[in-house]
Amino acid sequence: MTSAVWVFEALLVTYVTLSDVVTAQTWSSSSEISVVGCPHGISVPTELGRSWARVSWIIPRFADRDGVEVTPTKVTHNPGERFPVGIHDVRYAKVDGTHTVTCSFVVRVDDEEPPKITNCPSDITIPADSGSTSRSSVTWDVPKATDNFLLKSFESSSSLGSSFPMGYTPVSYKAMDLNGNQAECTFNVVVTDDEKPLLEGCPVEALSYVLPTETSGAVSWTEPRGVDNSGPPRIISTHARGEVFPLGRTEVVYTATDAAGNVATCSFQAIVKVEIPGDKIFLNNYSSTELEITWPQHVNKKASSYLIYTWPVGSDQPLASDHLYHPINRRESFTTRTLRGLSPGVEYKIQIYVTGVGDTLKTKLRTRPSIPTSFSYEEDTLDSTSVVLIWKPGGGYFDQYQISYQAAWRETVTELRPLDKGVVKYYVTDLDPDTSLVFSLVAVSGVGESKTISNARNLTLTTAPLPQSRILLQKVTASSVQILVRLLKTTSSPTPSSVEHRHQPQPGNLYRPLLYEDDDDTRHHSDGHIVVLFSNKSDVFTDVIFDDGTLQYEFTLLEPTTTYTIRIIPSDGSGLVLEEIVTTRPATVQDIVLVEVTNSSVTVSWTLLSGQYNRYKVTLTPGKTPSDTPMIVDKNEVTINGLVPLTTYVVSVVTMYGSSESAPADIEVTPGVDKPNAILKLADQSCLSPIVASCILSVCLFFIGLYICRLRMCNKYGAPHTRRTEENDYESPTRPNSGYLRSPSYQNTEGAGTIAMLLRHSPPISVTGYMYPPNIKGSFGKGRRYSSGSKDSDGILTPIYDNVKEEDS
């Protein structure tokens, strides 16, 4: 019976377990022992993060009939033990002989704790793929799920690397344990539209040409098209196509905006230009081997490129294949190209052919000549007023040399006459004594508009001080001689009496004393310097200088190719007589004219000269070949052949007499363009001839009368002093017993505008004299007499002229 009861109780516990009855509690007794306080069933959750729980209860008491407590003989679990998740039977039993007393109950441990998900991602914001409305291959860090007991499943709503559409998409992870407890992790994948719209076909620029009389013009263009990944954007612009724009550049801006607010802009220039004639080539820059040319950009849209042909003037045009290719860039108004590998000083023909339209641009340009390789002077030739310069030519072609010089303390630049290319030495005169000078030498190629010059070769030198014992020839021409001499101080004995001038001289002003007959005013100079000029034609000129210092004197109206003797004699006989012999240069030819001009030749003639000469030297610039030399002719006419049509030449004619040459006479001619000089001829059979002749005669008489009146007025109010021929009682100073010092009263003439005609025989000889004190370096000025006590308001020394009338001496 006892065994049957035990089995029944065990089935009952099993039933309770299966029925999830936590309150199951049984006890039984077949003896006199009873059980007090047998616990009911116990149900507890697992401890946090554990798969078990510690369970405690009150231990049941076993007692007999008398109430005496007895100890159970069998216990399956003790209070405080750890029980895993599940249902557990706890049994207490006391065996009393053949009788057993039991107490049993159920301990149930439930898993009520949900799983834990760690490393759950935050919201992911990512832009859409370019040109797409979604984002592919989106990845994130996968979260981890754990449970205190056993995890049954862990699933995601979206797999790693999936594609997500534009906008918000939630992603969730769910974890569930065996007991059905669940946990969830959720985040958003946000795909944004960060892509700006695209404006396709935006113009680089919009160009329109108008006539020079217009100030504005309509400009048209192809409008850009808007494209976006989320659909067509909204487009606005600052200007409309075909709108009228002013001359110049105006910015046009297009703006595209998509649904997400992304903005894109496109801008270009609307340009209105005046149409430039495209048939001219300009020279930008040049050197001895390069020409940088510029020409207007061709406006015809059919034009595709430029073909550039270059060849020297006078040579054959190159083949069609021998060209330089140059692209068209219509964004610029002009096109520039540098032509390299050219020869120095050579004139080139340049032809630009415009492909697609067949237009041709033509010009002729010349490269710069090569600089001379050296430039110096012969040291033994350097004196106070002259020097011999020497140099070596540079390479390449050129026609002439040009020399200029400038004093260190002056701004004025003096240019000497051009020199033939065969000249490598030149005698320079008319320099200032004791002066630092900078000479520049350049090579010249061509004439007129096509003339080019080389870079300058410079030379610095200082002229010698003015000597005291010689007359320096500063400048000699065909009709004048200019001298420079330092006069020593002579013994002078002025004898003043009680004199009262009505006008006192003011420093820096022209002063002529006013002497009255009723005044007892006399002033005498017993000593001075006598200036004498005479020739082998018995021409004699004299003048007297009363001051000492530096004298610059110029004799004018002289005869060409005539030998003159110049003497300066102290009147008291206390000094050295200075003498210099000079021959004037040949006269320059006059009335040079074109007699005949063809496409390849020219004939030039000029008027026969008076005076002595041997022949003429004719120079052509530019020369026909690099080795051309001047032509020497005996007649007053020359014909030059082999010229290039439409090329400008300069023909220079120089008169030669021995080794002396005149100044050149030039005439410019362009074969194929210029015509011979016209000569007016009146036909006898014309009825207008008397009328025309009468008009010409009337005009001539009018001007002659006007000239006579002017002369009378000048003689009345301001005529220069002129010595009449009958006043000249001089004899040649070369003969003994000469009476040239016993001359009648004379007026000493000084000043830039004074002309003294002191003649004994024609032709007249004129002189202009200037007086200087001892020269101070840096203050030497041609044509002025400086006084140490006279300065103007700017502190510049000004001339003083003291003209003194002498009585008979």
TIFI-214753 format. One record per residue (C-alpha): y, z, x negated. Coordinates in pm, whole numbers, plus 50000, padded with zeros to 5 digits. Example, Ala and Ser with C-alpha at 12.3 -4.5 7.8 and 13.67 -1.06 7.14 Angstrom:
495505078048770/498945071448633/
//
This chain:
500005000050000/502295008449718/501764974749550/502434956749871/505704974949917/506804966149563/506054929849618/507964930349941/510954945649774/510884919349500/510824890949755/513684907649932/515754908149611/514894871749550/515984863049895/519194881349848/519784862349526/519174829449685/521324839449976/524164850149746/524154884849902/525874906449651/525544938749849/521764940349820/520544975749755/517104990749822/515225022849745/511835035149860/509745065849816/506025072949880/506195108249755/508265138549790/510925124149544/514025108449689/516875086549545/520485095549598/523435071849521/521585039749469/524475013649412/525034984649638/525104949549488/527894943549228/529834910549194/532334906248903/534084876248734/533694868048371/536124882548130/539014859148032/537864832547798/534314846747802/531074835347960/530044871148040/531314903648183/530674940648117/529444957448436/529464994748501/528155015448794/527165051448883/523655058748780/521495068149085/519885103849097/516225111049161/515375145449314/512345162449466/512195180349795/513695210849648/516605191149520/515605193049163/516815162048973/514165142648796/514565114848534/513525079948626/510745066848414/511875030048415/515465015448387/516094977748344/519864979148270/522385005048179/525985006848290/528464989148053/526074962247945/527244925547916/525904903248184/526124865448148/527154843048433/524494845248703/522634870548920/520834899048758/518464925848909/518984961948803/516004985348879/515505022848844/511895036648906/510175071148900/506345073148895/505035104449048/501345103849006/500245076549222/503515073849391/506545053249268/510105058849372/512525029049305/516255020449321/517224984049274/520464964049317/521934930149217/524694924148956/526354890548999/528714875748727/530794846248857/532674819648646/535994818448823/538094807548517/539134770348523/538824748448215/541744746447968/543404713047864/545404713847541/547664688247366/548714672647690/551294644847606/554884645847726/556334616547913/556174584947707/559204561447722/558654527647569/560374493647612/558644464147763/557304436647546/559794409447453/560034384247731/557644404447952/557864428948242/555184451748101/554144469147786/550704463147643/548524485747427/550224518447506/548634546847312/549054584547302/547354615147158/544314622647377/544334658547513/541374682347464/539504701847739/537594734847688/535864760047921/534654795747888/531204786348011/530164750348045/532344719048098/530894695148346/533374665348322/536694653948160/538204621448298/541504601248274/543224579348531/544284554048260/542424545547945/544004546147602/545544512447501/546074500647857/548954478547969/551634494548185/554134477148412/557904482048391/558894515148552/557154549248590/553314551748582/551634586448601/548624593048381/546334623148460/543444639748285/540994661748497/538444686848363/535744704748577/533194731348474/529694738148618/531064762648868/533454735849004/536574750848853/539114723048775/542134717548546/544554687648537/546964673248274/549634648248396/552354628248213/554344596248281/554384563648092/557924549348140/558294512348049/561994503848020/563884470748017/565814472747689/565904435447626/569304419247654/569624386847844/569694354947642/572434328847676/570804296247576/572774265547473/575964283847378/578314258247210/579344263146848/582784250646944/584374227647198/586754202247044/589274179447206/591824155947046/595194147447198/598034124247106/600794137446879/603144137647179/600934162147373/601004200147351/597774207447542/594574191047656/591474196047870/588384208247688/584884203947829/581514217447715/577954222947833/577734257447987/575104281547848/572084291448063/571094327848116/567474338948060/566034374248095/562584390148111/563364406648444/564794375948613/567964354448599/570974375148490/574454374048638/576874352348427/580674352748413/583134335648171/586754339648063/587554302548100/586204274648312/584774242648176/587354214548181/590274238748176/593514228347999/594064246347667/597144246947439/597144232347089/595134253646851/592164276346902/591324296747214/588284319547237/585934314147533/583514342847616/580444341547843/578854374647961/575314378548105/574154411048275/570534418048391/569244442348656/568854470348403/572504467248296/571774450947963/574704428847856/574794398647627/577844378447527/578364343947385/581694332347243/583024300247092/586344283847018/587934258347245/590004237447001/592744212947085/593854192046786/596264163946729/594334132946635/594844126446261/594824090646138/591574087845952/592474059645716/594034078945425/592464097045128/594354126144974/594124140044620/593444177444625/592984184644257/592114165843943/591164170143580/590324146443296/586784140843431/586994150243802/588834140044117/588764162844422/589534141444727/590114150545093/590224128645402/590484135145778/587204141645958/586154111746166/586474119546538/584164092346663/580884108546774/578994077646665/579944083846303/576954098446118/577844101145746/580114089645464/579144066945174/581524070644877/581964042844618/583974048244297/584734023544017/587534017743759/590403994743853/589803960443703/586003962943697/583473949543947/582733968044269/579393986944253/576323977144451/575803990144804/573134014044678/575424029444413/577114054644639/577464091844703/576214104845038/578354129945225/577504144745568/579914147745861/580984182445971/583104179746283/583914216646287/586434210346009/589554189046030/589164175345679/586324167045446/586464174345072/584354159944792/584614163244413/583874131744212/582514141343871/581604123743548/584774102443530/586694090643223/590024106343121/593244088343215/591504060143405/592614047743747/589734044643994/589294026444320/587734048944585/586194034844900/584614056045176/582414038045429/581794055845762/578274048445880/577734043646251/581214029646318/581844007346014/585304021045925/586424020745561/588944043045379/590454030745051/592704044544778/593364043944404/593564076144203/593834083943833/592254111843631/594254133943400/594444122043034/592844142842762/595104167742588/596184158342233/593894175041981/596644189041756/600424193141751/602484204341448/605464193941232/606184183740875/607604214940716/609784196640464/611574178140749/612694208940943/616424214740909/619244227241128/619244199141387/616094178341339/612394178941266/609504154141240/606714162241485/603144150341420/600004150941634/596584135941687/595614118142011/592944131242242/589984111042364/589964087242658/592594063842795/596344070242822/599584050042801/602324071742657/603304104942510/606004127042657/607704153742448/609974180742589/611474212042439/613274243142548/615244269642364/613924304842400/617234316742545/617834287042778/616274276643105/617124239843060/614244217642948/615114186642747/612794156842785/612704130142515/612084093842598/608424083942644/606624073142328/604074045442289/600444056842269/600184043541913/602874067641791/601614099241619/604904109841456/608394113741598/611744123241450/613574146841689/617334151341652/620164167941843/618674202841803/620654235141785/620764252841448/619014286141394/617304284141733/613754291941838/612374261542024/609164255642218/607964219442213/605444205942463/603424174242411/601514157142693/599664124442726/600724102243017/598574076943199/599964052643455/603404050543616/605014058643947/602864075344209/599694069344008/601054086543694/599084116143566/599764138543269/597474159143052/597674196242996/600424205042750/599944211942380/602724236142275/604434242041943/606984269041857/609374265941562/612834278041455/615464254441320/617254262740996/620724278640992/623644254740968/624434247340600/627994249640469/628044219640242/626934189640450/627624170840769/624634170841002/624044141041228/623054158141550/622784127241771/623174090041705/623214063441978/624374027541995/627934037642084/628334073641970/627764097441679/627664135041721/628014156841412/627684193841340/629354210341042/630384245040928/633984245540802/635084270440539/638234290140595/641324274540437/644544290840325/647014288940615/650674300140615/652024302540967/655764309040963/656724325141286/660324330041385/661754349641671/659884331741944/659404341342303/656854321742497/657544317242862/653784318842930/651404340542730/647794328542684/645154346142894/641644350442746/639244324142868/641914301343016/643314268142897/646664274842736/649334250042632/652544267542512/655674256242694/658434251942429/662044247042531/664594228342322/667134256142349/664674281042197/664584284941825/660754285241828/658884270641535/655374275841406/653874257941105/650314252740977/650274239440624/646474238040588/643494224940791/640594200340783/641114163240826/638314144441007/638104107840907/635844080341047/635944044440926/633654014240901/633423982840697/635443965940972/638513986340866/638354008341176/639964041641091/640164073441294/641684106641185/642064140941336/643034175341203/641184207941270/643054240241194/640284265641257/637224274641056/633694279941185/631134256941343/632454223141451/630644199841687/632294165841702/631364134341888/632714099641818/632324075342109/633024038542185/631464028141855/629923994641775/626093991041776/624303985841442/627483993841251/627684015740942/630314043140956/631524067840697/632454102740813/634574125040591/635944160140638/638674168340384/640504201540336/644204192940360/645184217240085/642674203039842/641074237339799/637634228639929/634794204239902/635104170040065/632124164440296/630884129140357/628074113540561/627164076940618/625524067440947/624494035041118/624574033741496/621484022841680/621013988641839/622423983942187/620143987642489/619443955042671/621323949342996/620593932343328/616813932643302/615433912843599/612203898543739/612183860843696/608733853643838/606033875543994/602493864544089/599323883644176/598353886443809/601473879843599/605153887743571/608063871943383/610973894343280/614313884343127/617443902543015/620963895542895/621513886142530/623133914042332/626253914742125/625983929541783/623193927741533/619513928941624/616293913041496/613913912041789/612673929942099/609663952442155/608103950142503/605703977242624/603593976042942/602594008343115/599804012643208/598293989542952/595843962443054/593233976842815/593024009842624/593753991042298/596933973442417/599843973742168/603523965542231/604583928942216/607273918241965/609393888742088/612443870241959/613743856542289/615253874542583/612333866142811/608653875142818/605663866743041/602803891543079/599483879043218/596193895343319/597653921443553/595773937843841/597193929844187/598793958144386/599063979744070/602463993243972/603543986743612/606613996143409/607933970543159/610043986442883/612243965542649/613573980342324/616033963442086/614983964741720/617183962741410/615243969741098/613494003041149/616014014241411/615334010641781/617514012942088/616894033642397/614434015642629/615433995842936/612783998043209/611903977943516/609103985543762/606983957743912/603953955544141/602143921844123/601383907844465/604123928844628/607443925244441/609503893344448/611843879144183/615373893144185/617503874544444/620683856644328/623443849344578/624333812044592/626963796744818/626173761144926/629183737844892/628303719345209/628363751445414/631453755845627/631203793545578/631593791445198/635423794345193/635313823145436/632713842345238/634553835644913/637833847845064/636203880045184/634703887344844/638013880444670/639893903344914/637503931844852/637803927544476/641613927644490/641583958944705/639493978344457/641553965944162/644723978044331/643144011544409/642104015144045/645624007243917/647134033144150/644654059044029/645534051743668/649234055843739/648684088943909/646524101343620/649114090643361/651844108143555/650144142043609/647204146443377/646724117443142/645084125842809/647194120542500/646794085342362/648124074842027/649624040442049/648714014941790/652284013241659/652154050541590/649254046041345/650754043040999/647484052340833/645964033440551/642364033740451/641614066940280/639414047940039/642474032239873/644784051539638/648304060739743/647184062040100/649784073840345/647364086840610/648704122140571/652254110540624/651664102040984/654244106241258/654004136041490/650604138841658/648924160041918/645724177441803/643274171342082/640404194842164/638334201142475/635504184742664/637744160942856/640174150542584/640024114842450/642094105942146/642474069242070/643714069841713/643194034141610/644474009641364/642303980941466/640273973041776/637733979841909/638864014742016/637064045841891/637074076842110/636384112642005/635714145242176/635894176141956/634744212241993/635534241241766/633234270941702/633634303141507/630834311841263/627624307541461/625804338141596/622104332841652/621324329542018/624894321542129/625264285942002/626414263842286/627064226742268/630464216442400/632134250742392/634324270242153/633604307242187/636104334642122/634834369342039/637544384442258/637074363542575/634434369942838/634324362343203/633314386143481/629634381143404/630034389543038/629544353142931/631704339942650/634184313842777/636114287342584/639714290642473/641664259642382/644894264242188/646634230742159/649524232741913/652224206641872/653184201441509/656474188741378/656554163941094/654744177740794/
//
